[in-house]
Amino acid sequence: MNTQTISQFELLDTELLATVEGGGCTQQGAGKAVIKGMITGVIGGIPGGPLTMAVGYNFGAVGGAAAYLATCWW
């Protein structure tokens, strides 16, 4: 990604604004964060057995979603 500095804000027009790229926060990215959280929760719960893995799965999903939400939209 190339970063450009705009020194004169009076020159902003629709063509220049159309080239501005966002941070890339998407629903697909949120889904990936949730899945990564689930996988991490299951792996972390392996030593505790099946019940701990299930709890880790659910809390991992919530944690992944919360982390993505905090990163992208706050």
Secondary structure, DSSP 8 states (H G I E B T S, - for coil): --------GGG--HHHHHT-------HHHHHHHHHHHHHHHHHHHGGG-HHHHHHHHHHHHHHHHHHHHHHHH-
